[in-house]
Amino acid sequence: MTTLITGATGNVGRLVVQGLSGHVRAITRDPAKASFPAHVETVKADLDDPDSLPFDGVEKLYLFVHPPTAAEVVERAVRAGVRRIVTLSSGAVTYGYDKTHHLPVEQAVEASGVEWTHLRPGEFAVNKIDLWAPSIRADGTIVHPRPDDLGQPIHEADIADAAIRVLEEDGHAGRAYDLTGPPPITQRDMARDIGAVLGRDLTFRNVTVDEALEYYVSVGWPREIAEYVLGVAGYEGGDADDFSDYEFVVSPAYEALTGRPYRTFGQWARDHAADFRG
């Protein structure tokens, strides 16, 4: 039984590859840069080129793909004999903010006629590396205009745990699991946790939203994503989404799947201390 992993070198995909049992086939655009366990079959392929995908003998698929190739990828997978698809989607679908990114992928999978399960994580803790690490490494500061804003970042290992469970176990067909992460904490508390593992006090720069936006773009974030993170625009562009009635909840899905609570942000910070030291 072969499981094909797309996005295999990504923050979540690489952990899924490492944690699965049985025959795993991992696809990547550049196998020379991939580092997988010895039992993993590494194949050069590109989701933007569905013809390149090696579906021969594959029964299970971990799918991380955006339109416009989603429908074609799913169709080819089913035609080749794939019987279970687990999608890495987004919590934005649950709340109705995503209609053109992850939702069409979910719809293509659901229409395929095979077993499907969607994983819908919220805020990725690993985003803090891109957004905060450059200034922390430079001078111990953080660029964020509202330090007391709440966030609910999830450890990428929790997402991978859930993916491994639903790929390997029966009984999850037709389910969409919201993976919220642990109880919310402020940006200031996140900075405290990172500072604790670094052994230094971190401070927030006094910046406006516009200044933070330009900084995030300067460190490599796409402007449209940075605008959403800062509340300048909606998930799909345009006016900012209305979160006035939003209530943070802790979804029970992860603990139900794994028997464990979500990892805390403090644990995530300990796991990624080297990323903030440089």
KAMOKA-V472139 format. One record per backbone hydrogen bond with DSSP energy under -0.5 kcal/mol. NH is the residue of the N-H (numbers start at 1). CO is the residue of the C=O. If there is no record, write none. Layout:
NH & CO
NH & CO
//
This chain:
2 & 57
3 & 23
4 & 60
5 & 25
6 & 4
6 & 62
8 & 27
10 & 7
14 & 10
15 & 12
16 & 12
17 & 13
18 & 14
19 & 15
20 & 16
23 & 1
24 & 22
24 & 39
25 & 3
26 & 24
26 & 41
27 & 5
28 & 43
33 & 30
34 & 31
40 & 37
41 & 24
42 & 40
43 & 26
43 & 41
45 & 28
45 & 43
49 & 46
52 & 49
53 & 50
55 & 53
58 & 55
59 & 2
60 & 2
61 & 84
62 & 4
63 & 61
63 & 86
64 & 62
67 & 101
69 & 66
73 & 69
74 & 70
75 & 71
76 & 72
77 & 73
78 & 74
79 & 75
80 & 76
81 & 77
81 & 78
82 & 77
83 & 59
84 & 59
85 & 115
86 & 61
87 & 85
87 & 117
88 & 63
89 & 87
89 & 119
91 & 121
93 & 90
94 & 90
95 & 91
96 & 93
97 & 92
98 & 92
99 & 97
106 & 102
107 & 103
108 & 104
109 & 105
110 & 106
111 & 107
112 & 109
113 & 110
115 & 83
117 & 85
118 & 175
119 & 87
120 & 118
120 & 177
121 & 119
122 & 179
125 & 123
125 & 154
127 & 124
128 & 125
129 & 126
130 & 126
131 & 127
132 & 128
133 & 128
133 & 129
136 & 132
137 & 133
138 & 134
139 & 135
140 & 135
140 & 136
141 & 135
142 & 203
144 & 142
149 & 146
151 & 185
154 & 123
158 & 155
159 & 155
160 & 156
161 & 157
162 & 158
163 & 159
164 & 160
165 & 161
166 & 162
167 & 163
168 & 164
169 & 165
174 & 116
175 & 116
175 & 172
177 & 118
178 & 176
179 & 120
180 & 178
182 & 153
185 & 151
187 & 149
188 & 147
190 & 186
191 & 187
192 & 188
193 & 189
194 & 190
195 & 191
196 & 192
197 & 193
198 & 194
199 & 195
200 & 195
203 & 140
205 & 142
207 & 205
212 & 208
213 & 209
214 & 210
215 & 211
216 & 212
217 & 213
218 & 214
219 & 215
220 & 217
221 & 216
225 & 222
226 & 222
227 & 223
228 & 224
229 & 225
230 & 226
231 & 228
232 & 227
233 & 227
234 & 238
236 & 237
237 & 234
243 & 241
246 & 243
251 & 249
256 & 252
257 & 253
258 & 254
259 & 255
268 & 264
269 & 265
270 & 266
271 & 267
272 & 268
273 & 270
275 & 272
276 & 272
276 & 273
277 & 273
278 & 274
//
